[in-house]
């Protein structure tokens, strides 16, 4: 059997990450319109992720940030974005590769994109660990999702 060269799953994943990049780029250029805000969950152990040590120890695998009222210096590159957020009145700069993002949501638009968890690279001589989603406990300074917000997956639109 021929090797499947058309990896539609990879193409779709790349296109969805492009949506995240574009949404964050729009917010960086023009601000967030109206009541829009973003919840972004990401792997703190993914290569290229830059998070202060005390936050990484509190969230060793996954963390959720909210871009809504208090964020500064939102910069978007081809492979990552950086933003300054306030944690207990301390401004911290984070850098998040788009490949590290596990969930992107805009509750105002009732829009959510879940991504496949990317396992952290194995240490030398260690087998790669299987990626398992971690319950995400957002930082205390952030708000929780809007009540009644609905997660819509592509399965909801597929014919059965």
N, C-alpha and C positions, 0 to 999 in steps of 0.2 A: 504494500500500500504506500502511495506517495505521501511524503511529509506535507502536512497542511501549511502552505505558505501564506495563505490569506488569514491572518489572525484578527478576525473581526472583533474579538474580545479586547485585544490590545488597541485596535483602532477606536473603539467606542470609549474605552478608558481614557485615551489621549484626548479625544474630542471633549469629554466631560471635564477633564482637567483644564482644557482651553476655556471652557465656560467660566470656571472658577477664576482663572487668570484674567479673563476679560472683565468680569464683575468687579474684582478687586482693583483692576486698572482704572475702571470708570470711577470707582470711589476715590481712588488716589488723585485723579485729575479734577473731578467735579464735586466731591463730597457725596454723602449718601442722601438721596432724594427722599423727602417726606419722612415717613416712619420706618423706612427700610433699615435693616441692620443685619449683620452677618454673625452666625455662630460657625466657628471653624475648629474642628477637632483634628489633631495631628499627632503623629508619632514623635515623641520627644527623643527617642533613641535612634531615629533615622539619621544616616550620615548627612551632614550639612545643616542640621537643625541647631540653632544657637539659642539656648535658654539659660538664664542664670542658674547656678548650681543649686540654690535653695529651692527653686521651682522644679528643677529636674529631679531632686530627691523626693519632693512631694508628689510629683507626677512622673515616675520613672519610665513609663511606656507611652501614655497618651494624656493629652491635655486639651481642654476646650477654651478658646478665647472668644470674646465678643467684641466686634467692631461696631460701636454705636455712637455714644456721646464723647467719650474721652479716649481718643487715640491720636497720635501725632506721628508725623514723618512716615507716612505710608508710602513705601517705595516698592515698585514691582519690577522684577527682572524676568528674563525668559524662563528661568528654572526655579525661582523662589520669590518670596516677598519678605519685606522687613517692616516692622512697625514698633512704635514705642507705646507701651500701655502702662497704666498705673496699677500697682499691686500694693495695697495698704499704704497709699500715698507715696510710694516710691516708684519713680519712672524707670522702666526696664525696657531695653531694646531686644526684640526677638527676631530671628530669621527663620523662616519656614520654607523648605523646599516644597514645591507643589506635589512631588511624589510622596511626601510625608503626610499629606492631607488624607484623613479617613472619612470625614463628613463635612460638607459645606451646606449651610442652611440659611435661608432668608425667610424668617417666620412671617414677615409682613406679606410676602408674595406666596406664602405657603409652598415654598420651593425647597427641596432637599435633594442633595446628591450624595449617596453613600459610595465609598470606594473600597476596593479590595484592600485588606490590611497587608502591608508590606512588612515581611519579617526583618528584624534587625539583623545585620550581618553577624555571623558567628565569629567568636574569638578564634585566634589561630589554634588549630588542633581540636576545636570543639565542633560538634555537629550543629547545623543550623536549627534553631528552635522554631517550632511551628507557631505562626502568628495567631494569637487569640485576642479577640476584642476585649478591652478592659472597660469596666464601668467608669465613665468619666465624671469626675467630681469637679465642676467648674470652680475657679477661684472665688473666694467668699465675696470679693468686691463686685463680682459680675451678677447680672440678673439671670433668672432661669427662663426657659422658653415660654412664650406667650401661651396662656391657657387656651386650649382649643386648637392649637396649631396642629396641623395634620401633615404627616409624612406621606408623600405620594411616591410609590415606586413604579418602575416601568411595567411590572407585572400587572398592575391595575388596568393597563390599557391593552394587554395581550388578549387575543381571542383564545378561548378555552376549548 
